[in-house]
Amino acid sequence: MTEETETKTETVSPAGGSRTQRFAEWLMRREERRQEKESNLEGLMKLNFLVSTATLIAVAGSTSLTYLMMAWSWF
């Protein structure tokens, strides 16, 4: 019985502490979502660059091939 009350008192914290803890958890989740969005945007920017370069190759030919080689070396 004493073990149960000890665990209950450990998990249940005062109102201010639980609000602070919830706020900290919310901040952590928000930061994780922001980082996921940034990594998605990074990938989209790289894809956009490669597609644009490939379009130049299709239109302009060998001159654009040089640009593709430069783009490939940057990644």
Beta strands, then each sheet from edge to edge (+ up, - down):
end
